[in-house]
Amino acid sequence: MPQAYEHCLDTLVRIDPANELVVGLIHDLIGLTNWHPLKASLRALKTIGTPEALDLLARAVTFWMPELDKKEQRIVREIVAGHG
């Protein structure tokens, strides 16, 4: 249920951010073409902060950045910088 993804992901990260299944879930759904799930995924990866999560964050940013508008790109840069 895509509408619940952001809320469920936020809860999973709060409960057990180091759980490898959380990064696996994000990996499986990072391709959703809606901005809001993508933004939630990027923020979650930054919060998790494990090497695996940060690698996926870097790869997702590289993949998605050309597709985003200027406002979305600014938000992504803030997330990557740790201010988002």
C-alpha positions as CSV (number, residue, x, y, z in Angstrom):
1,M,0.0,0.0,0.0
2,P,2.1,2.9,-1.2
3,Q,0.1,5.5,0.8
4,A,1.3,3.8,4.0
5,Y,4.9,3.4,3.0
6,E,6.3,6.6,4.5
7,H,4.6,6.0,7.9
8,C,5.6,2.3,8.0
9,L,9.2,3.1,7.1
10,D,9.4,5.8,9.7
11,T,8.1,3.4,12.3
12,L,10.5,0.6,11.3
13,V,13.5,3.0,11.5
14,R,12.4,4.2,14.9
15,I,12.0,0.6,16.2
16,D,15.1,-1.0,14.8
17,P,17.2,1.1,12.4
18,A,20.1,-1.4,12.3
19,N,17.8,-4.2,11.2
20,E,19.1,-5.3,7.7
21,L,15.6,-6.0,6.6
22,V,14.8,-2.3,6.7
23,V,17.5,-1.5,4.2
24,G,16.3,-4.5,2.2
25,L,12.8,-3.1,2.1
26,I,14.0,0.3,1.0
27,H,16.2,-1.3,-1.7
28,D,13.1,-3.1,-3.0
29,L,11.0,0.0,-3.1
30,I,13.4,2.8,-3.9
31,G,12.2,2.6,-7.5
32,L,8.8,4.0,-6.7
33,T,8.4,6.9,-9.0
34,N,6.5,9.1,-6.5
35,W,8.5,11.8,-4.9
36,H,7.2,11.3,-1.3
37,P,8.2,7.6,-0.9
38,L,11.6,8.4,-2.5
39,K,12.2,11.3,0.0
40,A,11.2,9.1,2.9
41,S,13.6,6.4,1.7
42,L,16.5,8.8,1.4
43,R,15.9,10.2,4.8
44,A,15.6,6.7,6.3
45,L,18.8,5.6,4.7
46,K,20.6,8.7,6.1
47,T,19.2,8.1,9.6
48,I,20.2,4.4,9.5
49,G,23.7,5.4,8.6
50,T,25.2,1.9,8.2
51,P,27.7,1.5,5.4
52,E,25.1,-0.5,3.4
53,A,22.5,2.2,3.9
54,L,24.8,5.0,3.0
55,D,25.9,3.1,-0.1
56,L,22.3,2.6,-1.2
57,L,21.7,6.3,-0.5
58,A,24.6,7.4,-2.7
59,R,23.4,5.1,-5.5
60,A,19.8,6.2,-5.3
61,V,20.8,9.9,-5.3
62,T,23.0,9.3,-8.4
63,F,20.2,7.5,-10.2
64,W,17.3,9.8,-9.2
65,M,18.9,13.3,-9.2
66,P,18.5,13.9,-13.0
67,E,14.8,13.1,-12.8
68,L,14.0,15.5,-10.0
69,D,12.9,19.1,-10.2
70,K,15.0,21.9,-8.7
71,K,13.1,21.9,-5.4
72,E,13.4,18.1,-5.0
73,Q,17.1,18.3,-5.9
74,R,17.6,20.9,-3.2
75,I,15.9,18.7,-0.6
76,V,18.0,15.7,-1.7
77,R,21.2,17.7,-1.3
78,E,20.0,18.7,2.2
79,I,19.3,15.1,3.1
80,V,22.7,14.0,1.9
81,A,24.4,16.8,3.7
82,G,22.6,15.8,6.9
83,H,20.4,18.8,7.2
84,G,17.1,17.3,5.9
